[in-house]
Amino acid sequence: MKQWLVLAATLVLLGNQTHAKRFYYVDIPMGSHADIASLRMQGLDVAGIDLERGIVSLVLEEKELKRTRDLGAVAIRELDRLDEEYKTPSELESILIEAEKNYPNLVRRESIGKSVEGREIWAVALTHKFSKSQEPKKTMLVDSMHHAREVMTVEVAIDIIDYLTKNYESDEKVKKWMDSYEIWVVPMLNPDGNDRVWNSDRMWRKNAQGGYGVDVNRNYPYSWAKCNGSSGSKFSDTYRGASEGSEPETQALMSLVRRIQPKFNLSYHSYSELVIYPFGCSPEKVPSPDAKIYLETGKELARKLVRDSGSGSYKAGTSYELLYNVDGGSIDWMYGKEKVMSFVVELNGSGQGFQPNYKKWRDSTVERQRAGWMYLLDQMGAPGIK
């Protein structure tokens, strides 16, 4: 009761002030996967889960906090400010231009399309352009920021570019990767949404379509609108769009995949400390004979990733096993249509959320993620799915 009296008094004080939109993380006890799906069906923003603590975290605006009493909230905390060290679309572009300028033999930058509002969607190909190969180089694709508020994912993509370029001359393993393969990185698939995060709504998730936005990661043309894993409402955070593959951001990544035909794809999201593989709609599973190598690779990838707490590793599974049904997701399309072995990595834990303190968490996060993408690069020469 004391907690609720303090909360009520706080809301009264806040109501007498002029202030920007405030957001709160609200932790509630974790029930079944059906319960988590029910929260989404109620229009609640399910931000992530914490398997260690057995909680589900919601993101609520200040006006929604009255709902938390009925939900059995065990913790409520206001989001800290968004640190300015995270990257805007223009800052990212400058970083990529500089990388290409400094390492012209290792970095090739190109636009793979334009966003709804006309921003370039940048990709870089990392490989030694003069290295000789008897066959076309195998490719791996990394993408980040399908969802605009997941700002740490861009930092992981930047770190991949930095690490591979800066260590090419001194690290024999890096040299082998860059001489033998092409590693494509799309650091910010959703630049319009990121612009909104900086300028109007720091918890914006979607692109900028029509002002209401489409969840790019519910828009892919595989199992689109199939299993209540997205919404048909324009006002939902998981709005799937007017038709499958309708969004220019979706189309840009699909076009790149069809062109480069990667063996692996890593799609960085946040948060929950999970590795997710297809499929998103229960009970669909990866069929044999692909299942054995696909699931073993996914589980080993998860074992390589240490949790923010410093103990234990990520958990692997399908989205419906770990969270809830997802339809129209990128990894389902990657495998279901293009036979690319694709994984979502949900980085950071519930204590860090979508936008952790930059100075405290940026370097430790990207350093822990290296074990994952390096593991997949080591697997590029191993047998894959058929």
Buried (B, 14 or more C-beta within 10 A) or exposed (E): EEEEEEBEEBEEEEEEEEEEEEBBBBBBEBEEBEEBBBBBEEEBBBBBBBBBBEBBBBBBEBEBBEBBEEBEBBBBEEBEEBBEEBBBBEEBBEBBEEBBEEBEEBBBBBEBBBBBBEBBBBBBBBBBEEBEEEEEBBBBBBBBBBBBBBBBBBBBBBBBBEBBBBBBEEBEEBBBBBBBBBBBBBBBBBBBBBBBBBEEBBBBBBBBBEEEBBBBBBBBBBBBBBBBBBBEEBEBBBBBBEEBBBBBBBBBBBEBBEEBEBBBBBBBBBBBBBBBBBBBBBEBBBEEEBEEBBBEBBBBBBBBBBBBEEEEBBBBBBBBBBBBBBBBBBBBBBBBBBBBBBBBBBBBBBBBBBBBEBEEBBEBBBEBBBBBBBBBBEBBEEEBBE
